[in-house]
């Protein structure tokens, strides 16, 4: 199963994003960005199920929560940026 990561530049931005998603009843887990994404300059991310990604991105944009990018990681460990 795929996992989606929405990346943020700071803990404060990620916490704001987490609150926005909680208010929209979208489950997300705040965490340090995994090592495989650290070279992209993103310190924190929200981890969520792939089916929730479009709604989550929509809510973050609607509420003005600043995120960097959205990535998907397959069960095999392959990653790709999602064009949302």
N, CA, C and O atoms as a Tinker XYZ file with bonds, in Angstrom:
   336  protein
     1  N      0.834000   -1.188000    0.000000    73     2
     2  CA     0.000000    0.000000    0.000000    64     1     3
     3  C      0.874000    1.245000    0.000000    63     2     4     5
     4  O      1.919000    1.290000    0.649000    81     3
     5  N      0.440000    2.222000   -0.718000    73     3     6
     6  CA     1.171000    3.479000   -0.819000    64     5     7
     7  C      0.927000    4.352000    0.405000    63     6     8     9
     8  O     -0.124000    4.266000    1.041000    81     7
     9  N      1.898000    5.184000    0.728000    73     7    10
    10  CA     1.781000    6.174000    1.784000    64     9    11
    11  C      2.070000    7.532000    1.177000    63    10    12    13
    12  O      2.944000    7.660000    0.319000    81    11
    13  N      1.343000    8.544000    1.615000    73    11    14
    14  CA     1.523000    9.900000    1.098000    64    13    15
    15  C      2.133000   10.767000    2.186000    63    14    16    17
    16  O      1.779000   10.662000    3.360000    81    15
    17  N      3.062000   11.629000    1.771000    73    15    18
    18  CA     3.699000   12.591000    2.672000    64    17    19
    19  C      3.492000   13.993000    2.115000    63    18    20    21
    20  O      3.825000   14.263000    0.961000    81    19
    21  N      2.945000   14.878000    2.930000    73    19    22
    22  CA     2.854000   16.292000    2.580000    64    21    23
    23  C      3.940000   16.979000    3.385000    63    22    24    25
    24  O      3.935000   16.916000    4.614000    81    23
    25  N      4.863000   17.629000    2.711000    73    23    26
    26  CA     6.037000   18.183000    3.390000    64    25    27
    27  C      5.871000   19.671000    3.704000    63    26    28    29
    28  O      5.182000   20.409000    3.000000    81    27
    29  N      6.530000   20.076000    4.785000    73    27    30
    30  CA     6.491000   21.452000    5.277000    64    29    31
    31  C      7.903000   21.893000    5.621000    63    30    32    33
    32  O      8.761000   21.060000    5.915000    81    31
    33  N      8.150000   23.184000    5.586000    73    31    34
    34  CA     9.479000   23.720000    5.887000    64    33    35
    35  C      9.771000   23.789000    7.382000    63    34    36    37
    36  O     10.933000   23.785000    7.787000    81    35
    37  N      8.727000   23.852000    8.204000    73    35    38
    38  CA     8.957000   24.017000    9.641000    64    37    39
    39  C      7.938000   23.225000   10.444000    63    38    40    41
    40  O      6.903000   22.807000    9.924000    81    39
    41  N      8.244000   23.027000   11.709000    73    39    42
    42  CA     7.323000   22.349000   12.611000    64    41    43
    43  C      6.045000   23.160000   12.784000    63    42    44    45
    44  O      4.957000   22.590000   12.868000    81    43
    45  N      6.166000   24.477000   12.836000    73    43    46
    46  CA     4.996000   25.336000   13.005000    64    45    47
    47  C      4.040000   25.196000   11.829000    63    46    48    49
    48  O      2.830000   25.087000   12.024000    81    47
    49  N      4.570000   25.199000   10.618000    73    47    50
    50  CA     3.729000   25.042000    9.424000    64    49    51
    51  C      3.075000   23.663000    9.404000    63    50    52    53
    52  O      1.908000   23.530000    9.035000    81    51
    53  N      3.824000   22.645000    9.799000    73    51    54
    54  CA     3.277000   21.280000    9.819000    64    53    55
    55  C      2.180000   21.153000   10.878000    63    54    56    57
    56  O      1.173000   20.483000   10.649000    81    55
    57  N      2.368000   21.785000   12.019000    73    55    58
    58  CA     1.351000   21.745000   13.071000    64    57    59
    59  C      0.082000   22.454000   12.620000    63    58    60    61
    60  O     -1.025000   22.000000   12.910000    81    59
    61  N      0.241000   23.557000   11.918000    73    59    62
    62  CA    -0.939000   24.259000   11.385000    64    61    63
    63  C     -1.651000   23.371000   10.378000    63    62    64    65
    64  O     -2.878000   23.276000   10.387000    81    63
    65  N     -0.883000   22.723000    9.511000    73    63    66
    66  CA    -1.473000   21.803000    8.542000    64    65    67
    67  C     -2.207000   20.659000    9.217000    63    66    68    69
    68  O     -3.285000   20.256000    8.778000    81    67
    69  N     -1.629000   20.144000   10.271000    73    67    70
    70  CA    -2.268000   19.056000   11.012000    64    69    71
    71  C     -3.608000   19.510000   11.592000    63    70    72    73
    72  O     -4.592000   18.772000   11.532000    81    71
    73  N     -3.649000   20.718000   12.153000    73    71    74
    74  CA    -4.906000   21.244000   12.709000    64    73    75
    75  C     -5.965000   21.424000   11.620000    63    74    76    77
    76  O     -7.137000   21.109000   11.830000    81    75
    77  N     -5.550000   21.928000   10.466000    73    75    78
    78  CA    -6.484000   22.101000    9.348000    64    77    79
    79  C     -7.091000   20.754000    8.962000    63    78    80    81
    80  O     -8.301000   20.650000    8.758000    81    79
    81  N     -6.258000   19.735000    8.863000    73    79    82
    82  CA    -6.757000   18.415000    8.473000    64    81    83
    83  C     -7.623000   17.796000    9.564000    63    82    84    85
    84  O     -8.611000   17.130000    9.255000    81    83
    85  N     -7.275000   18.000000   10.823000    73    83    86
    86  CA    -8.102000   17.496000   11.924000    64    85    87
    87  C     -9.493000   18.103000   11.867000    63    86    88    89
    88  O    -10.487000   17.401000   12.056000    81    87
    89  N     -9.571000   19.409000   11.607000    73    87    90
    90  CA   -10.855000   20.088000   11.519000    64    89    91
    91  C    -11.688000   19.565000   10.355000    63    90    92    93
    92  O    -12.917000   19.632000   10.393000    81    91
    93  N    -11.032000   19.047000    9.323000    73    91    94
    94  CA   -11.718000   18.489000    8.158000    64    93    95
    95  C    -11.916000   16.976000    8.299000    63    94    96    97
    96  O    -12.340000   16.317000    7.350000    81    95
    97  N    -11.616000   16.430000    9.465000    73    95    98
    98  CA   -11.746000   14.989000    9.733000    64    97    99
    99  C    -10.900000   14.129000    8.802000    63    98   100   101
   100  O    -11.326000   13.053000    8.381000    81    99
   101  N     -9.704000   14.607000    8.485000    73    99   102
   102  CA    -8.746000   13.858000    7.684000    64   101   103
   103  C     -7.615000   13.438000    8.623000    63   102   104   105
   104  O     -6.950000   14.280000    9.227000    81   103
   105  N     -7.412000   12.147000    8.735000    73   103   106
   106  CA    -6.392000   11.618000    9.635000    64   105   107
   107  C     -5.009000   11.761000    9.022000    63   106   108   109
   108  O     -4.766000   11.322000    7.898000    81   107
   109  N     -4.109000   12.376000    9.769000    73   107   110
   110  CA    -2.719000   12.547000    9.333000    64   109   111
   111  C     -1.811000   12.457000   10.551000    63   110   112   113
   112  O     -2.190000   12.843000   11.657000    81   111
   113  N     -0.620000   11.945000   10.331000    73   111   114
   114  CA     0.351000   11.793000   11.409000    64   113   115
   115  C      1.511000   12.760000   11.189000    63   114   116   117
   116  O      2.210000   12.676000   10.178000    81   115
   117  N      1.714000   13.672000   12.128000    73   115   118
   118  CA     2.833000   14.615000   12.066000    64   117   119
   119  C      4.115000   13.882000   12.434000    63   118   120   121
   120  O      4.156000   13.155000   13.427000    81   119
   121  N      5.160000   14.072000   11.637000    73   119   122
   122  CA     6.429000   13.404000   11.899000    64   121   123
   123  C      7.581000   14.167000   11.273000    63   122   124   125
   124  O      7.393000   15.023000   10.409000    81   123
   125  N      8.781000   13.832000   11.735000    73   123   126
   126  CA     9.989000   14.325000   11.062000    64   125   127
   127  C      9.974000   13.730000    9.667000    63   126   128   129
   128  O      9.543000   12.593000    9.472000    81   127
   129  N     10.436000   14.487000    8.717000    73   127   130
   130  CA    10.474000   13.991000    7.353000    64   129   131
   131  C     11.423000   12.797000    7.265000    63   130   132   133
   132  O     12.528000   12.848000    7.807000    81   131
   133  N     11.009000   11.725000    6.592000    73   131   134
   134  CA    11.886000   10.560000    6.444000    64   133   135
   135  C     13.207000   10.923000    5.770000    63   134   136   137
   136  O     13.284000   11.887000    5.008000    81   135
   137  N     14.233000   10.145000    6.060000    73   135   138
   138  CA    15.580000   10.413000    5.525000    64   137   139
   139  C     15.603000   10.553000    4.010000    63   138   140   141
   140  O     16.338000   11.386000    3.480000    81   139
   141  N     14.817000    9.759000    3.310000    73   139   142
   142  CA    14.869000    9.796000    1.852000    64   141   143
   143  C     14.372000   11.120000    1.281000    63   142   144   145
   144  O     14.561000   11.386000    0.094000    81   143
   145  N     13.738000   11.956000    2.110000    73   143   146
   146  CA    13.284000   13.268000    1.647000    64   145   147
   147  C     14.108000   14.408000    2.213000    63   146   148   149
   148  O     13.888000   15.555000    1.824000    81   147
   149  N     15.029000   14.153000    3.097000    73   147   150
   150  CA    15.755000   15.225000    3.770000    64   149   151
   151  C     16.550000   16.099000    2.812000    63   150   152   153
   152  O     16.722000   17.290000    3.069000    81   151
   153  N     17.036000   15.535000    1.721000    73   151   154
   154  CA    17.807000   16.341000    0.772000    64   153   155
   155  C     16.936000   17.356000    0.041000    63   154   156   157
   156  O     17.459000   18.219000   -0.663000    81   155
   157  N     15.643000   17.268000    0.194000    73   155   158
   158  CA    14.728000   18.216000   -0.448000    64   157   159
   159  C     14.430000   19.422000    0.445000    63   158   160   161
   160  O     13.655000   20.299000    0.065000    81   159
   161  N     15.041000   19.466000    1.624000    73   159   162
   162  CA    14.945000   20.624000    2.496000    64   161   163
   163  C     13.668000   20.737000    3.295000    63   162   164   165
   164  O     13.305000   21.833000    3.723000    81   163
   165  N     12.983000   19.637000    3.507000    73   163   166
   166  CA    11.728000   19.669000    4.245000    64   165   167
   167  C     11.913000   18.971000    5.577000    63   166   168   169
   168  O     12.245000   17.787000    5.619000    81   167
   169  N     11.702000   19.698000    6.668000    73   167   170
   170  CA    11.976000   19.140000    7.976000    64   169   171
   171  C     10.867000   18.314000    8.584000    63   170   172   173
   172  O     11.140000   17.396000    9.358000    81   171
   173  N      9.617000   18.616000    8.254000    73   171   174
   174  CA     8.482000   17.921000    8.850000    64   173   175
   175  C      7.463000   17.587000    7.773000    63   174   176   177
   176  O      7.378000   18.244000    6.735000    81   175
   177  N      6.693000   16.540000    8.055000    73   175   178
   178  CA     5.695000   16.132000    7.079000    64   177   179
   179  C      4.475000   15.549000    7.782000    63   178   180   181
   180  O      4.520000   15.163000    8.950000    81   179
   181  N      3.396000   15.502000    7.029000    73   179   182
   182  CA     2.192000   14.822000    7.471000    64   181   183
   183  C      2.066000   13.558000    6.640000    63   182   184   185
   184  O      2.125000   13.597000    5.411000    81   183
   185  N      1.895000   12.450000    7.318000    73   183   186
   186  CA     1.782000   11.149000    6.664000    64   185   187
   187  C      0.304000   10.764000    6.645000    63   186   188   189
   188  O     -0.368000   10.813000    7.675000    81   187
   189  N     -0.196000   10.381000    5.474000    73   187   190
   190  CA    -1.589000   10.001000    5.369000    64   189   191
   191  C     -1.806000    8.942000    4.298000    63   190   192   193
   192  O     -0.902000    8.633000    3.523000    81   191
   193  N     -2.997000    8.399000    4.264000    73   191   194
   194  CA    -3.342000    7.392000    3.266000    64   193   195
   195  C     -3.563000    8.080000    1.916000    63   194   196   197
   196  O     -4.027000    9.219000    1.868000    81   195
   197  N     -3.233000    7.391000    0.822000    73   195   198
   198  CA    -3.303000    8.019000   -0.494000    64   197   199
   199  C     -4.693000    8.500000   -0.887000    63   198   200   201
   200  O     -4.814000    9.508000   -1.583000    81   199
   201  N     -5.724000    7.821000   -0.469000    73   199   202
   202  CA    -7.075000    8.247000   -0.819000    64   201   203
   203  C     -7.455000    9.588000   -0.224000    63   202   204   205
   204  O     -8.394000   10.231000   -0.693000    81   203
   205  N     -6.741000   10.014000    0.796000    73   203   206
   206  CA    -7.032000   11.284000    1.470000    64   205   207
   207  C     -6.240000   12.457000    0.894000    63   206   208   209
   208  O     -6.504000   13.609000    1.236000    81   207
   209  N     -5.278000   12.172000    0.030000    73   207   210
   210  CA    -4.381000   13.226000   -0.460000    64   209   211
   211  C     -5.102000   14.365000   -1.178000    63   210   212   213
   212  O     -4.849000   15.522000   -0.845000    81   211
   213  N     -5.985000   14.103000   -2.143000    73   211   214
   214  CA    -6.633000   15.229000   -2.832000    64   213   215
   215  C     -7.436000   16.131000   -1.883000    63   214   216   217
   216  O     -7.360000   17.357000   -1.972000    81   215
   217  N     -8.199000   15.518000   -0.981000    73   215   218
   218  CA    -8.985000   16.312000   -0.030000    64   217   219
   219  C     -8.074000   17.079000    0.923000    63   218   220   221
   220  O     -8.348000   18.232000    1.256000    81   219
   221  N     -6.992000   16.440000    1.360000    73   219   222
   222  CA    -6.062000   17.093000    2.288000    64   221   223
   223  C     -5.414000   18.305000    1.629000    63   222   224   225
   224  O     -5.362000   19.382000    2.224000    81   223
   225  N     -4.929000   18.139000    0.424000    73   223   226
   226  CA    -4.299000   19.259000   -0.291000    64   225   227
   227  C     -5.318000   20.378000   -0.517000    63   226   228   229
   228  O     -4.990000   21.556000   -0.376000    81   227
   229  N     -6.531000   20.016000   -0.862000    73   227   230
   230  CA    -7.579000   21.025000   -1.056000    64   229   231
   231  C     -7.851000   21.819000    0.205000    63   230   232   233
   232  O     -7.986000   23.041000    0.156000    81   231
   233  N     -7.931000   21.131000    1.336000    73   231   234
   234  CA    -8.167000   21.808000    2.610000    64   233   235
   235  C     -6.997000   22.713000    2.983000    63   234   236   237
   236  O     -7.202000   23.841000    3.432000    81   235
   237  N     -5.772000   22.224000    2.798000    73   235   238
   238  CA    -4.597000   23.035000    3.124000    64   237   239
   239  C     -4.567000   24.302000    2.278000    63   238   240   241
   240  O     -4.288000   25.385000    2.792000    81   239
   241  N     -4.848000   24.176000    0.997000    73   239   242
   242  CA    -4.869000   25.360000    0.120000    64   241   243
   243  C     -5.986000   26.314000    0.504000    63   242   244   245
   244  O     -5.781000   27.527000    0.551000    81   243
   245  N     -7.162000   25.775000    0.776000    73   243   246
   246  CA    -8.309000   26.610000    1.129000    64   245   247
   247  C     -8.051000   27.417000    2.399000    63   246   248   249
   248  O     -8.462000   28.572000    2.506000    81   247
   249  N     -7.370000   26.799000    3.352000    73   247   250
   250  CA    -7.103000   27.463000    4.639000    64   249   251
   251  C     -5.782000   28.218000    4.667000    63   250   252   253
   252  O     -5.429000   28.802000    5.691000    81   251
   253  N     -5.042000   28.216000    3.551000    73   251   254
   254  CA    -3.801000   28.972000    3.474000    64   253   255
   255  C     -2.629000   28.354000    4.217000    63   254   256   257
   256  O     -1.677000   29.055000    4.562000    81   255
   257  N     -2.684000   27.057000    4.468000    73   255   258
   258  CA    -1.577000   26.373000    5.140000    64   257   259
   259  C     -0.478000   26.114000    4.104000    63   258   260   261
   260  O     -0.716000   25.459000    3.089000    81   259
   261  N      0.706000   26.625000    4.363000    73   259   262
   262  CA     1.820000   26.553000    3.415000    64   261   263
   263  C      2.556000   25.226000    3.499000    63   262   264   265
   264  O      3.252000   24.957000    4.478000    81   263
   265  N      2.403000   24.399000    2.476000    73   263   266
   266  CA     3.159000   23.158000    2.392000    64   265   267
   267  C      4.097000   23.245000    1.207000    63   266   268   269
   268  O      3.971000   24.144000    0.376000    81   267
   269  N      5.043000   22.313000    1.122000    73   267   270
   270  CA     6.049000   22.364000    0.068000    64   269   271
   271  C      5.648000   21.482000   -1.103000    63   270   272   273
   272  O      5.380000   21.979000   -2.196000    81   271
   273  N      5.607000   20.168000   -0.875000    73   271   274
   274  CA     5.278000   19.222000   -1.937000    64   273   275
   275  C      4.556000   18.026000   -1.352000    63   274   276   277
   276  O      4.461000   17.855000   -0.137000    81   275
   277  N      4.047000   17.199000   -2.268000    73   275   278
   278  CA     3.362000   15.980000   -1.875000    64   277   279
   279  C      4.070000   14.814000   -2.556000    63   278   280   281
   280  O      4.289000   14.829000   -3.767000    81   279
   281  N      4.426000   13.799000   -1.761000    73   279   282
   282  CA     5.131000   12.625000   -2.284000    64   281   283
   283  C      4.361000   11.369000   -1.934000    63   282   284   285
   284  O      3.673000   11.309000   -0.916000    81   283
   285  N      4.486000   10.369000   -2.789000    73   283   286
   286  CA     3.931000    9.048000   -2.507000    64   285   287
   287  C      5.088000    8.064000   -2.443000    63   286   288   289
   288  O      6.032000    8.143000   -3.229000    81   287
   289  N      5.004000    7.143000   -1.505000    73   287   290
   290  CA     6.001000    6.089000   -1.377000    64   289   291
   291  C      5.273000    4.754000   -1.456000    63   290   292   293
   292  O      4.336000    4.503000   -0.699000    81   291
   293  N      5.710000    3.900000   -2.378000    73   291   294
   294  CA     5.103000    2.581000   -2.534000    64   293   295
   295  C      5.581000    1.654000   -1.430000    63   294   296   297
   296  O      6.531000    1.965000   -0.712000    81   295
   297  N      4.918000    0.516000   -1.299000    73   295   298
   298  CA     5.318000   -0.483000   -0.309000    64   297   299
   299  C      6.728000   -0.997000   -0.581000    63   298   300   301
   300  O      7.412000   -1.460000    0.332000    81   299
   301  N      7.167000   -0.914000   -1.850000    73   299   302
   302  CA     8.508000   -1.350000   -2.224000    64   301   303
   303  C      9.566000   -0.288000   -1.973000    63   302   304   305
   304  O     10.755000   -0.548000   -2.151000    81   303
   305  N      9.146000    0.922000   -1.557000    73   303   306
   306  CA    10.091000    1.983000   -1.246000    64   305   307
   307  C     10.326000    2.985000   -2.359000    63   306   308   309
   308  O     11.121000    3.909000   -2.188000    81   307
   309  N      9.664000    2.832000   -3.489000    73   307   310
   310  CA     9.826000    3.791000   -4.587000    64   309   311
   311  C      9.023000    5.055000   -4.274000    63   310   312   313
   312  O      7.903000    4.988000   -3.767000    81   311
   313  N      9.618000    6.200000   -4.584000    73   311   314
   314  CA     8.945000    7.471000   -4.306000    64   313   315
   315  C      8.744000    8.260000   -5.581000    63   314   316   317
   316  O      9.494000    8.140000   -6.550000    81   315
   317  N      7.688000    9.082000   -5.541000    73   315   318
   318  CA     7.396000    9.972000   -6.664000    64   317   319
   319  C      6.640000   11.182000   -6.134000    63   318   320   321
   320  O      5.910000   11.100000   -5.146000    81   319
   321  N      6.830000   12.283000   -6.801000    73   319   322
   322  CA     6.095000   13.490000   -6.435000    64   321   323
   323  C      4.710000   13.420000   -7.063000    63   322   324   325
   324  O      4.561000   13.045000   -8.226000    81   323
   325  N      3.705000   13.785000   -6.284000    73   323   326
   326  CA     2.343000   13.793000   -6.795000    64   325   327
   327  C      2.009000   15.180000   -7.333000    63   326   328   329
   328  O      2.258000   16.179000   -6.657000    81   327
   329  N      1.452000   15.256000   -8.529000    73   327   330
   330  CA     1.083000   16.551000   -9.109000    64   329   331
   331  C     -0.298000   17.003000   -8.652000    63   330   332   333
   332  O     -1.267000   16.914000   -9.407000    81   331
   333  N     -0.387000   17.485000   -7.424000    73   331   334
   334  CA    -1.682000   17.924000   -6.906000    64   333   335
   335  C     -1.780000   19.417000   -6.841000    63   334   336
   336  O     -2.809000   19.951000   -6.425000    81   335
